[in-house]
Amino acid sequence: MIPRLSHRAAAVRAAKLGNTSFSTATWQKIEKGEYSGGADRITLMAMVVGITPEDLEDVGRPDAARMLRTEIERRAAQEPLLREVERETTSEAVMQLLLQGLEEIRSEPRLDAAQKAELERQLIRSQLAHLRGQMEQIRTTLDIKERVSHDNGH
C-alpha cells in the first residue's frame, strides 16, 4: 500500500516529475473538483498517486489517459533498470508502479546513493521473480488441465 501523501508533498512530487511548478493550492482545487485541470496536470497527479490510464478513461479524461500512456512509455524506455522487463507485454499499471517505486526510492532523502541503488535493484528483482512465479503457476495449471482433458478423452 502506498503511504498517504500530504497535498504539499504530492504537489512537490508532481512539480519534480513534470519539471514544472505545481502548487499545493492547485492540487487541492483539482482534487476537490473546483478546477478541472489540464491533461498535463491530471497526468502528473496520476503519476504521483498511481492512477492508471484506464482509471482516467473511466472518469471521462481520455485526454489525460493518452498523455499518461505516452509518459509511462517514455519513462520506461529511458529507465535503465527496466531493460530486463519486457515492456511490450507488461501492463501499463505494472510499469507505472515500477516507475513510481523507483521515483519514491530516489526521492528519499534519508538514504545514501548505495542504499538507493540496492533498493532499486531489489524492487526490480522481486517484481520479476514474482511475475515469473505467476507465469510458472499459470503454465502448471494449463498443463494439468491439458492432462485431465486428455485423460478424459477430449
C-alpha positions in Angstrom: 0.0 0.0 0.0 1.3 3.4 -0.9 1.5 5.7 2.1 -0.8 8.7 2.0 0.9 11.9 0.9 0.2 15.4 2.1 -1.1 17.8 -0.5 2.1 19.7 -0.3 4.3 16.6 -0.7 2.1 15.4 -3.6 2.4 18.8 -5.3 6.2 18.9 -4.8 6.5 15.4 -6.3 4.3 16.4 -9.3 6.4 19.5 -9.9 9.5 17.5 -9.8 8.1 14.8 -12.2 6.9 17.4 -14.7 9.8 19.8 -14.2 7.3 22.5 -13.8 5.6 24.4 -11.0 2.6 22.7 -9.2 1.2 24.5 -6.2 -0.5 22.9 -3.2 -3.5 25.1 -3.9 -3.8 23.8 -7.5 -3.5 20.2 -6.3 -6.3 20.8 -3.8 -8.6 22.6 -6.2 -8.3 19.9 -8.8 -8.8 17.2 -6.2 -12.0 19.0 -4.9 -13.3 19.5 -8.4 -13.1 23.3 -8.1 -10.8 23.3 -11.1 -10.8 20.7 -13.9 -7.1 20.9 -14.6 -5.4 20.4 -18.0 -4.4 17.0 -19.2 -0.8 17.7 -18.2 -1.7 18.5 -14.6 -4.0 15.4 -14.3 -1.3 13.2 -15.8 1.2 14.4 -13.2 -1.3 13.8 -10.4 -2.0 10.4 -11.8 1.7 9.6 -11.8 2.2 10.7 -8.2 -0.8 8.7 -6.8 -0.7 5.7 -9.1 -3.9 6.3 -11.1 -3.9 4.2 -14.3 -4.8 5.3 -17.8 -7.9 3.1 -17.5 -8.9 4.9 -14.3 -8.7 8.2 -16.2 -10.8 7.0 -19.0 -13.4 5.7 -16.5 -13.8 9.2 -15.1 -14.1 10.9 -18.5 -10.5 12.0 -19.0 -9.3 10.2 -22.2 -7.0 13.2 -23.0 -5.1 12.6 -19.7 -5.2 8.8 -20.2 -3.5 9.2 -23.6 -0.9 11.6 -22.1 -0.3 9.2 -19.2 0.2 6.2 -21.5 2.7 8.2 -23.5 4.5 9.3 -20.4 4.7 5.8 -19.0 6.1 4.5 -22.3 8.7 7.4 -22.5 9.9 7.0 -18.9 10.0 3.2 -19.1 12.1 3.4 -22.3 14.5 5.8 -20.6 14.9 3.8 -17.4 18.0 1.5 -17.5 16.7 -0.7 -14.6 13.7 -1.7 -16.7 15.8 -3.2 -19.5 15.1 -6.6 -18.1 11.3 -6.0 -18.1 9.5 -6.8 -21.3 7.8 -3.5 -21.8 5.6 -4.7 -24.7 4.0 -7.5 -22.6 4.0 -5.8 -19.2 0.8 -3.9 -18.3 0.8 -0.2 -18.0 -0.3 -0.5 -14.4 2.7 -2.7 -13.5 5.1 -0.5 -15.4 3.6 2.6 -13.7 4.0 1.0 -10.3 7.7 0.1 -11.0 8.4 3.7 -12.2 6.6 5.1 -9.1 8.6 2.8 -6.8 11.9 3.9 -8.4 10.9 7.5 -8.1 10.0 7.1 -4.4 13.3 5.4 -3.7 15.2 8.1 -5.5 13.5 10.9 -3.7 14.1 9.5 -0.2 16.5 11.9 1.5 17.3 9.5 4.3 19.1 7.0 2.0 22.5 7.4 0.6 23.3 6.5 -3.1 24.4 3.0 -2.3 21.2 2.3 -0.3 19.0 3.7 -3.1 20.8 1.6 -5.7 20.3 -1.6 -3.7 16.6 -0.9 -3.0 16.1 -0.1 -6.7 17.7 -3.5 -7.7 15.6 -5.3 -5.1 12.4 -3.7 -6.3 13.0 -4.8 -9.9 14.4 -8.3 -9.0 11.5 -9.0 -6.6 8.9 -8.0 -9.1 10.5 -10.0 -11.9 10.7 -13.0 -9.6 7.0 -12.6 -8.6 5.9 -12.4 -12.3 8.0 -15.4 -13.3 6.4 -17.3 -10.4 3.0 -16.3 -11.5 3.7 -17.4 -15.1 5.0 -20.8 -13.8 1.8 -21.3 -11.9 -0.2 -20.5 -15.0 1.8 -22.9 -17.1 1.3 -25.7 -14.4 -2.4 -25.1 -14.3 -2.6 -25.3 -18.1 -0.6 -28.5 -18.1 -2.8 -30.1 -15.5 -6.0 -29.0 -17.4 -4.5 -30.4 -20.7 -3.6 -33.7 -19.0 -7.1 -34.0 -17.4 -8.7 -33.2 -20.7 -6.5 -35.8 -22.5 -7.2 -38.5 -19.8 -11.0 -37.8 -20.2 -10.7 -38.4 -24.0 -11.2 -34.8 -25.1 
